[in-house]
Amino acid sequence: MTGSDHYENLVIGSGEGGKYLAWHLARLGQQTAVIERKMVGGSCPNTNCLPSKNEIWSAKVADLAAYADRFGSMTGPVHTDMARVLARKTAMVDELVAIHHTLFRTSGAELIMGTARLTGPKALSVALNDDTERALTADRLFLNLGTHAAIPDIPGLRAAAPLTHVEALELGRLPEHLIVIGGGYVGLELAQAFRRFGSAVTILDTGTRITAREDHEVGTSLLELMESEGIQVHLSAKINSVSGRSGEGVTVQLGLPDGIRTLSGSDLLVAAGRIPNTSGVGLEHAGIDTDARGYITVNDRLETSTTGVWAIGECAGSPQFTHASMDDFRVIRDNLAGVNRSTHGRMMPYCMFTDPPLARVGLSEEEAVRNGLKIRVARIPTASVLRSRTISETRGFLKAVIGEDDRILGFTMIGPEAGEVMTVVQMTMMGGMPYTALKNAVIAHPTMAEGLNVLFSSPLVSQHPPEA
């Protein structure tokens, strides 16, 4: 130990919410430090959001090149050089990490590289990456611990050394046959990307439909999308055991509705949920409560059970999106400044970057009906939006859930630029405007957002909750 150092603010973890909070407090002149084990800037710029979207775009280019003749451009056989795909992604990550180092330096927030463990309510020991240790204390402590990929308890799975999204995005080679466990966001995004790079791909999901929390037609559309690209999907799949080693050859014993089956592949990717990084951190020494799944228990101001300690982002059970962590930062920032701000009832949009992408904000149709709401539903196919025809990307649909007062309760889209179109609807919802505001808006032609004119001019279908 090199002695005890006291700070006004200590942040464990340099992910989205934590780093912005640290930069903000340091710029106010407060002595602030961030303890980070490895990834400066957190998972988003290093291993998750941005790297995956970088490689997904490379897959989009590969797909366009493979079918360039449809657009009048004649090419030869298309081959993906995964080493160059990886190099492009790595160059972007390196640039982003360099930007983060600059922001730490210019903000005045100290960046401490090491592993922190709590020893008291606002005290911790840091095993520094240079093999020394520091004892730190603070007036205020902020936990930005994040999550990591879950490996299900399946016989032989862990011994097979499966890929998670982290390792998959570091591959400089192309898997011959990638087996993906999980039909959620990560599984579908990477399955489609590797299929477009040239791998054979099989998806295994335990549910009766992929993206189970979405409306049935979303799951159906995405299933059709995957299968149209040559991806094999097994639903209601019970994985009994795994043998072999990912990268060298794996065998999966499956229980399917039509019987037992053996599936062989070259590589195995697990995309089956997340686990909070709260184990072994010493939360018990600080009196910080967690729930049954290990997430830190917080109130709607993100305060933990210990006074002067907050939790931010995924470890606090916030939605697992970078933009949710950013809003957690704003909630804490404003409350520290005396502004009463809460996480309660916030509108949380999200996108899945398949091609075409899925975007949703607010209630789905099925959620609204389950909640006992009388609603009307507007729906059009993406092909009804003229922009989609100019780019020959007509798969998908747009759907809005409208309440009795004409306000929009939710919006779902599968189609080109779905996230951008969703944001237009989100702003309308935040402003409390009726759906007719978009029905009658003058929107530039020909854009994908122009489809909102068409959507809200279409016939509305009434949906009523089932009688009790």
Buried (B, 14 or more C-beta within 10 A) or exposed (E): EEEEBEBBBBBBBBBBBBBBBBBBBBEBEBBBBBBBBEBBBBBBBBBBBBBBBBBBBBBBEBBBBBEEEEEEEEEEEBEBEBEEBBEBBBEBBEEBBEEBEEBBEEBBBBBBBBBBBBBEBBBBBBBBEEEEEBBBBBEBBBBBBBBBBBBBEBEBBEEBBBBBBBBBBEBEEBBEBBBBBBBBBBBBBBBBBBBBBBBBBBBBBBBEBBBBEBBBBBBBBBBEBBEEBEBBBBBBBBBBEBBBBBBEBBBBBBEBEEEEEEBEBBBBBBBBBBBBBBEEBBBEBBBBEBEEEBBBBBEEBBBBBBEBBBBBBBBBBBBBBBBBBBBBBBBBBBBBEEEEBEBEEBEBBBBBBBBBBBBBBBBBBBBBBEEEBEBBBBBBBBBBBBBBEEEEBBBBBBBBBBBEEEBBBBBBBBBBBBBBBBBBBBEBBEEEBBBEBBBEBEBEEBBBBBBBBBBBBBEBEEBEEEEE
